[in-house]
């Protein structure tokens, strides 16, 4: 059984990050420990902590086994523990924050590369997109309507820009070499009542 420790302040991450078990697996944080970690990490952020504490069943975790690219194929597997916590609850969007623990990097928040879009409409009243440009990339600490797929080791998100989802953005981040990297991003910027996304970024390798 894992011993409960008193963790607080700047040493919280190091305190909660326990060594792996003898079989290489990583011990799982309790929902209460994870919430305290999230509060300490995202002070001032707009997560609805009281709601999160009432909804512990929405806190999820997974263990991922992998090897780094430079390691031998027949070598021992490494373990990663991935966590998802609710953050913001909206009318048709739900955001979550993510943490990950590895043997090498320890325990910390996951940030996701995301394209920064410049969208030109025909006029202020029109839903017609004249030009959509990727200005560059930024990193975000939360994803909207996101889920993790164990079979493909991907995190996906789908952010509705309004309730009927005719304007929206979606992304896919794939676990590779110990971290999640952006592999595809789509945007549907036209408020035209139709679902017609455009791929604005796609990785050259799967």
C-alpha positions as CSV (number, residue, x, y, z in Angstrom):
1,X,0.0,0.0,0.0
2,X,1.2,3.5,-0.8
3,X,2.0,5.6,2.2
4,X,0.3,9.0,2.3
5,X,2.7,11.9,2.6
6,X,2.3,15.6,3.6
7,X,3.0,17.5,0.4
8,X,2.8,21.3,0.1
9,X,4.3,24.4,-1.4
10,X,7.1,24.4,-4.0
11,X,8.1,20.9,-3.1
12,X,4.7,19.4,-4.0
13,X,5.7,17.9,-7.4
14,X,8.8,16.2,-6.0
15,X,6.9,15.0,-3.0
16,X,4.1,13.4,-5.0
17,X,6.4,11.9,-7.6
18,X,7.0,8.5,-6.1
19,X,9.6,6.0,-7.4
20,X,8.4,3.2,-9.6
21,X,7.5,-0.2,-8.3
22,X,9.9,-3.1,-8.7
23,X,8.0,-4.2,-11.8
24,X,8.6,-0.8,-13.5
25,X,5.0,0.5,-13.0
26,X,4.3,3.9,-11.5
27,X,2.1,4.3,-8.5
28,X,-1.2,6.2,-9.1
29,X,-2.0,9.4,-7.3
30,X,-5.3,9.6,-5.5
31,X,-7.9,12.1,-6.9
32,X,-7.4,14.2,-3.8
33,X,-3.6,14.3,-4.3
34,X,-4.1,15.2,-7.9
35,X,-6.5,18.1,-7.2
36,X,-4.0,19.5,-4.7
37,X,-1.3,19.3,-7.3
38,X,-3.5,21.0,-9.9
39,X,-4.4,23.8,-7.5
40,X,-0.7,24.4,-6.7
41,X,0.3,24.3,-10.4
42,X,-2.5,26.5,-11.8
43,X,-3.0,29.2,-9.2
44,X,-5.2,31.9,-10.6
45,X,-6.5,29.7,-13.4
46,X,-10.2,29.5,-14.1
47,X,-10.8,25.9,-13.1
48,X,-13.9,25.2,-11.1
49,X,-12.3,23.5,-8.2
50,X,-15.4,23.1,-6.1
51,X,-17.1,21.4,-8.9
52,X,-14.1,19.2,-9.6
53,X,-14.0,18.1,-6.0
54,X,-17.6,17.0,-6.3
55,X,-17.0,15.1,-9.5
56,X,-14.0,12.8,-8.6
57,X,-15.3,10.1,-10.9
58,X,-14.3,12.4,-13.9
59,X,-10.7,12.2,-12.9
60,X,-9.0,9.6,-15.1
61,X,-5.6,8.0,-15.3
62,X,-3.8,5.6,-17.7
63,X,-0.4,3.8,-17.7
64,X,1.5,3.9,-21.0
65,X,4.3,1.5,-21.8
66,X,7.0,2.5,-24.3
67,X,10.6,2.6,-25.2
68,X,12.6,5.6,-26.3
69,X,13.7,5.6,-30.0
70,X,17.4,5.2,-29.0
71,X,16.7,2.1,-26.8
72,X,17.0,-1.5,-27.9
73,X,13.8,-3.1,-29.2
74,X,14.1,-6.0,-26.9
75,X,14.9,-3.9,-23.8
76,X,12.6,-3.3,-20.8
77,X,9.5,-1.2,-21.2
78,X,9.3,2.2,-19.6
79,X,6.2,3.4,-17.8
80,X,4.3,6.7,-18.1
81,X,1.3,7.6,-15.9
82,X,-1.1,10.0,-17.6
83,X,-3.8,11.9,-15.7
84,X,-6.9,14.0,-16.9
85,X,-8.7,16.3,-14.6
86,X,-11.9,18.4,-15.3
87,X,-11.3,22.1,-15.2
88,X,-14.1,24.2,-16.7
89,X,-17.7,23.3,-17.3
90,X,-19.6,25.2,-20.0
91,X,-22.9,24.9,-21.9
92,X,-21.5,22.8,-24.7
93,X,-17.8,22.8,-24.0
94,X,-15.9,21.0,-21.2
95,X,-12.2,21.7,-20.6
96,X,-9.6,19.5,-18.9
97,X,-6.0,19.8,-17.7
98,X,-3.5,17.0,-17.9
99,X,-0.5,15.7,-15.9
100,X,2.1,13.1,-16.8
101,X,4.8,11.3,-14.8
102,X,7.8,9.6,-16.3
103,X,10.9,8.0,-14.7
104,X,13.2,10.5,-16.3
105,X,11.2,13.8,-16.2
106,X,9.2,13.1,-13.1
107,X,5.7,14.5,-12.5
108,X,4.4,17.7,-14.2
109,X,1.7,19.3,-16.3
110,X,1.3,18.5,-20.0
111,X,1.1,21.4,-22.4
112,X,-0.1,21.0,-26.0
113,X,1.2,22.6,-29.1
114,X,-1.6,24.4,-30.9
115,X,-1.7,26.5,-34.1
116,X,-2.4,30.3,-33.8
117,X,-4.9,31.1,-36.5
118,X,-5.5,34.4,-38.4
119,X,-9.0,34.3,-39.9
120,X,-10.2,36.8,-42.4
121,X,-14.0,37.0,-43.1
122,X,-15.6,38.6,-46.2
123,X,-17.1,41.3,-43.9
124,X,-18.2,41.8,-40.3
125,X,-21.7,40.3,-41.0
126,X,-20.6,37.4,-43.2
127,X,-19.8,33.8,-42.2
128,X,-17.7,33.3,-45.4
129,X,-14.0,32.8,-44.7
130,X,-11.8,34.6,-47.2
131,X,-8.4,33.5,-45.8
132,X,-7.2,31.2,-42.9
133,X,-3.5,31.4,-42.0
134,X,-1.4,29.7,-39.4
135,X,0.6,32.5,-37.8
136,X,2.7,30.0,-35.7
137,X,2.3,27.7,-32.8
138,X,1.6,28.3,-29.1
139,X,1.2,25.9,-26.1
140,X,-2.0,25.5,-24.1
141,X,-2.5,23.9,-20.7
142,X,-6.1,22.7,-21.2
143,X,-8.0,21.0,-24.0
144,X,-11.7,21.3,-24.8
145,X,-13.9,18.2,-25.0
146,X,-10.8,16.0,-24.9
147,X,-10.4,12.3,-24.6
148,X,-7.5,9.7,-24.5
149,X,-7.6,6.7,-26.8
150,X,-5.5,3.8,-25.3
151,X,-5.4,1.9,-28.6
152,X,-3.8,4.7,-30.6
153,X,-2.1,6.4,-27.7
154,X,-3.6,9.7,-28.8
155,X,-5.3,12.6,-27.1
156,X,-8.0,14.3,-29.2
157,X,-10.1,17.5,-28.6
158,X,-13.1,19.1,-30.3
159,X,-13.9,22.7,-29.4
160,X,-17.3,24.0,-30.5
161,X,-17.2,27.7,-31.3
162,X,-21.0,27.7,-30.9
163,X,-23.5,25.2,-29.8
164,X,-24.5,23.6,-33.2
165,X,-20.7,23.0,-33.9
166,X,-20.8,24.3,-37.5
167,X,-17.7,26.3,-36.4
168,X,-15.2,24.4,-34.4
169,X,-11.6,23.3,-34.1
170,X,-10.1,19.9,-33.3
171,X,-6.7,18.5,-32.7
172,X,-4.9,15.2,-32.2
173,X,-1.7,14.8,-30.1
174,X,0.1,11.4,-30.4
175,X,2.3,9.9,-27.8
176,X,5.8,9.6,-29.2
177,X,9.2,9.1,-27.5
178,X,7.9,10.0,-24.0
179,X,5.7,13.0,-24.8
180,X,2.6,14.1,-26.7
181,X,3.2,15.8,-30.1
182,X,0.7,17.5,-32.3
183,X,0.0,15.4,-35.4
184,X,-3.1,17.0,-36.9
185,X,-5.3,20.1,-36.4
186,X,-8.4,21.1,-38.2
187,X,-10.5,24.3,-38.1
188,X,-14.0,25.0,-39.4
189,X,-14.2,28.8,-39.2
190,X,-17.3,29.3,-41.3
191,X,-20.6,29.9,-39.4
192,X,-22.6,28.5,-42.2
193,X,-24.6,25.7,-40.6
194,X,-22.5,23.0,-42.1
195,X,-19.6,20.8,-40.9
196,X,-16.7,21.5,-43.2
197,X,-13.4,21.6,-41.4
198,X,-10.1,22.4,-43.1
199,X,-6.8,20.7,-42.1
200,X,-4.4,23.5,-41.1
201,X,-1.6,21.2,-39.9
202,X,-0.7,17.6,-40.4
203,X,2.5,15.9,-39.4
204,X,4.7,14.5,-42.1
205,X,5.3,11.3,-40.2
206,X,2.6,9.3,-38.3
